[in-house]
């Protein structure tokens, strides 16, 4: 009779994705796509001030940086 092989442990660690960081990425990308000055979807349809457009763009970029900074965690 053949001997059964023992199961070996996976050498790669599992990677977990942080839900909050993924949410930051989604919200930041939405802010950039909607409110980007001259190119945003809402700026094309409605007249939105430059102050709102630029501040939403900066907030969106900050959220993207915060989200991508720690989205993956090793288990």
C-alpha positions as CSV (number, residue, x, y, z in Angstrom):
1,X,0.0,0.0,0.0
2,X,1.1,3.5,-0.8
3,X,1.7,5.9,2.0
4,X,-0.4,9.0,2.0
5,X,1.4,12.3,1.8
6,X,1.1,14.7,4.6
7,X,-0.5,18.0,3.8
8,X,2.1,20.8,3.7
9,X,1.4,24.2,5.0
10,X,1.1,27.0,2.4
11,X,4.4,29.0,2.5
12,X,2.7,32.2,1.5
13,X,1.0,34.2,4.2
14,X,-2.7,35.0,3.7
15,X,-3.5,38.6,2.9
16,X,-6.4,40.4,4.4
17,X,-8.0,43.5,3.0
18,X,-9.1,46.2,5.4
19,X,-12.7,47.1,4.8
20,X,-12.3,50.7,6.1
21,X,-9.3,51.3,3.8
22,X,-11.1,49.9,0.8
23,X,-14.0,52.2,1.6
24,X,-11.6,55.2,1.7
25,X,-10.4,54.3,-1.7
26,X,-13.9,54.1,-3.1
27,X,-15.0,57.4,-1.6
28,X,-11.8,59.2,-2.7
29,X,-12.2,57.9,-6.3
30,X,-15.8,59.0,-6.4
31,X,-15.0,62.5,-5.1
32,X,-12.3,62.9,-7.8
33,X,-14.5,61.6,-10.6
34,X,-17.5,63.7,-9.6
35,X,-16.0,67.0,-8.6
36,X,-12.7,67.3,-10.6
37,X,-12.5,70.9,-12.0
38,X,-13.3,71.0,-15.7
39,X,-13.5,67.2,-16.1
40,X,-15.7,66.0,-13.3
41,X,-19.1,64.6,-14.1
42,X,-21.0,67.0,-11.9
43,X,-19.0,70.0,-13.2
44,X,-20.1,69.0,-16.7
45,X,-23.7,68.9,-15.9
46,X,-24.0,71.7,-13.2
47,X,-22.2,74.9,-12.4
48,X,-20.2,74.1,-9.3
49,X,-17.7,76.6,-7.9
50,X,-14.0,76.1,-8.2
51,X,-13.6,76.2,-4.4
52,X,-15.9,73.2,-4.0
53,X,-14.2,71.4,-7.0
54,X,-10.7,71.9,-5.8
55,X,-11.4,71.1,-2.2
56,X,-13.2,67.9,-3.1
57,X,-10.3,66.9,-5.4
58,X,-7.8,67.4,-2.5
59,X,-10.0,65.5,-0.1
60,X,-10.4,62.7,-2.6
61,X,-6.6,62.5,-3.2
62,X,-6.0,62.4,0.6
63,X,-8.5,59.6,1.0
64,X,-6.9,57.7,-1.8
65,X,-3.4,58.0,-0.2
66,X,-4.8,56.9,3.2
67,X,-6.6,54.0,1.7
68,X,-3.8,52.6,-0.4
69,X,-1.3,53.1,2.5
70,X,-2.7,50.2,4.5
71,X,-5.3,48.3,2.5
72,X,-3.4,45.0,2.6
73,X,-2.5,43.3,5.9
74,X,-0.6,40.1,6.3
75,X,-2.1,37.5,8.5
